[in-house]
Amino acid sequence: MQNNSCSIKGIVRQLFDHKKDVFLGNVLALLSTLLVVIIPLFIPILVDELLLGQDHGFITWISEHLFTSDTKGYVLFVLALIIFLRVSSVLLSIMQSRIFTIISKNITYKMRESLLKHLKYVSLKEYETMRVGAVTSKLVTDVETIDGFVSSTISKFIIASFVLLFSAAVLLWIHWQLALFILITNPIVVFFTAKLARNIGKLKKEENKAVELFQSALNETLELFHQIRAANKEAYFFDKSEVKARELKEHAIAYGYKSEAAMKYSYLVFLSGYEVFRAVSILAVAYSDLSVGLMLAIFSYLWVMVTPTQDIINFQYALSTARAACARINSIYTMEQEPQREEAHDPFASQHAIDIEVKDLSFAYQKNKKILTNINMNIKKGSKIAIVGASGSGKTTLSNILVGFYPFDEGEVVYGGVSNKSLKLSTIRENIHLILQHPKLFNDTMLFNLTLGKTYSADAVQKALEIAQLTNVIERLDLGLDTLVGKDGIKLSGGQRQRVAIARMILSDPKVVIFDESTSALDVHTEMKLFDALHDFLSQKTVITIAHRLSTIKSAEFIYVLEDGEVVDSGTPKALLAKDESYFSSMV
Ligand SMILES: Nc1ncnc2c1ncn2[C@@H]1O[C@H](COP(=O)(O)OP(=O)(O)OP(=O)(O)O)[C@@H](O)[C@H]1O
């Protein structure tokens, strides 16, 4: 697993990366807290000094330093002061929450960025078994859970801690024995709720898992909607998604009300404590020198402590849910990545074409189930070779290996004298272009599907269209190259999609081209025109063609015959035709 995997420690470490902002946010939080936390002191002091005739020195100080007035004037003054303090505190807390929102969005953005980086290099083997919905739900729902934790909870936790500390100090100042009683018993509430919080974390994990299953089922249903409709299986697949939606509902209800219940229970324990403290305060007035005004101040501070205590209780819940979300996010980091190799020399650079030598290559998708065995091939620079063989003999697997899709351990492929072991897979893919039988198109314009976002001159695009026999096709589209091709290129025929893939290859101008049944959907006449037009473009390149149809490979200079993953025959078309039992002669 990578060291940038998700953990609470890692999140805290990232907070340290924003030291300055975190510090500023905390200073603002502290100021904002100080401004409101002193407010409860005013009213009780006014009660004692103005109504009960006791002296705490406050009114005396005002009349000596500011102004003298009657009771009304002092009350109005204190009222104005309190409103000023409240407004200032709100403004400061808005600034503070802006800072923490920016920090949290940065942290979660980095988290998504790092997950995407991992996914970018995930091996094709992992990708083939990956459930898209599961991955997207982790990148959306679980990262959102972390975001909630960082943005609201961490800032609230800090403010809550300040408020509690300040209130504790004031309570100690007012009546230290009573304050000690309150401060010692208060943490017991937090202790009781910690266990509950852990269970809530588990429920959150289950809820997010249910989101994942629902999203996976729905994704697959929508992705394969065409197939599903063709098989008249809408009821089956949508019912499956509905079952997942129902399970999600059950988990969401369980999490929703149980977490709410746990928080309410924690709050109840706190409120009971609050009632006890109130009763003890009244006893303190009756049996000690505590004034009524200061008793009211204690009531106010107890009330002030309610929200922060609840925030700290909620913090424990958010911490557990964030831990659960992290555990799910980390399953993405356990997905195997392609090997990242060092590359001393790029054999493709400054060459029009390249030799490819396959040496004793064996390959298995799953352990002990070899698909290719001891393959040896010698493909000369600029040559045109073909690979033929029955369905399932391993032709596509071999072309996928040649183009660097699957890493392998047994044997090697040497490109222009450099072993695949000393080459980055991306270098191989950059120079060898594999055109698939069923090319995937993006739900975007025709132009985007040709260029994949790279800029080419209008002439280059036009030339590619001409060679790929697409000029007429584009002319017939309403918006020409700006026409949207629909999901998976649904608005185009199979043969048109194959030609788009060929035009894409022409634009990318690779050193080696592998056609894997890439023209199977074309009629023989169009296929012939296409290969005639491609002749000059391919003349210098190394070309490997896989086909079941003789017309596609008739111009090959050399042919390899595969059977059950082994090269069972090879030679020029003439030599193979001369053998009666050859697979190639059976194609004629
Ligand atoms: N991604 C994969 N994971 C596991 N097994 C695979 C995978 N792809 C192909 N296979 C297996 O490898 C074997 C060879 O398949 P491959 O597609 O290479 O044959 P092929 O000669 O290209 O067939 P066709 O002519 O039908 O396209 C088959 O038995 C297939 O089931």
The ligand as a MOL file (V3000), in Angstrom:
LIG
                    3D

  0  0  0     0  0            999 V3000
M  V30 BEGIN CTAB
M  V30 COUNTS 31 33 0 0 0
M  V30 BEGIN ATOM
M  V30 1 N -8.5520 -11.0290 -19.6310 0
M  V30 2 C -8.5670 -12.3600 -19.6260 0
M  V30 3 N -8.5650 -13.0040 -18.4380 0
M  V30 4 C -8.5640 -14.3500 -18.4130 0
M  V30 5 N -8.5600 -15.1270 -19.5120 0
M  V30 6 C -8.5570 -14.5340 -20.7080 0
M  V30 7 C -8.5770 -13.1140 -20.8290 0
M  V30 8 N -8.5820 -12.8060 -22.1480 0
M  V30 9 C -8.5710 -13.9670 -22.8140 0
M  V30 10 N -8.5630 -15.0100 -21.9620 0
M  V30 11 C -8.4770 -16.4330 -22.3150 0
M  V30 12 O -7.3190 -16.5880 -23.0980 0
M  V30 13 C -7.5400 -17.5000 -24.1680 0
M  V30 14 C -7.0710 -16.8550 -25.4770 0
M  V30 15 O -7.9130 -15.7770 -25.7690 0
M  V30 16 P -7.5910 -14.7330 -26.9270 0
M  V30 17 O -8.6090 -13.6860 -26.8870 0
M  V30 18 O -6.1730 -14.3450 -26.8250 0
M  V30 19 O -7.7950 -15.6750 -28.2150 0
M  V30 20 P -7.9200 -15.2760 -29.7470 0
M  V30 21 O -7.0640 -16.2370 -30.4770 0
M  V30 22 O -7.6360 -13.8350 -29.9400 0
M  V30 23 O -9.4530 -15.5500 -30.0130 0
M  V30 24 P -10.4350 -14.8660 -31.0700 0
M  V30 25 O -9.9350 -15.2610 -32.4280 0
M  V30 26 O -11.7390 -15.4810 -30.7430 0
M  V30 27 O -10.3950 -13.3890 -30.8170 0
M  V30 28 C -9.0170 -17.8380 -24.1510 0
M  V30 29 O -9.1530 -19.1350 -23.5960 0
M  V30 30 C -9.6470 -16.8180 -23.2140 0
M  V30 31 O -10.6750 -17.4050 -22.4650 0
M  V30 END ATOM
M  V30 BEGIN BOND
M  V30 1 1 1 2
M  V30 2 1 2 3
M  V30 3 2 2 7
M  V30 4 2 3 4
M  V30 5 1 4 5
M  V30 6 2 5 6
M  V30 7 1 6 7
M  V30 8 1 6 10
M  V30 9 1 7 8
M  V30 10 2 8 9
M  V30 11 1 9 10
M  V30 12 1 10 11
M  V30 13 1 11 12
M  V30 14 1 11 30
M  V30 15 1 12 13
M  V30 16 1 13 14
M  V30 17 1 13 28
M  V30 18 1 14 15
M  V30 19 1 15 16
M  V30 20 2 16 17
M  V30 21 1 16 18
M  V30 22 1 16 19
M  V30 23 1 19 20
M  V30 24 2 20 21
M  V30 25 1 20 22
M  V30 26 1 20 23
M  V30 27 1 23 24
M  V30 28 2 24 25
M  V30 29 1 24 26
M  V30 30 1 24 27
M  V30 31 1 28 29
M  V30 32 1 28 30
M  V30 33 1 30 31
M  V30 END BOND
M  V30 END CTAB
M  END
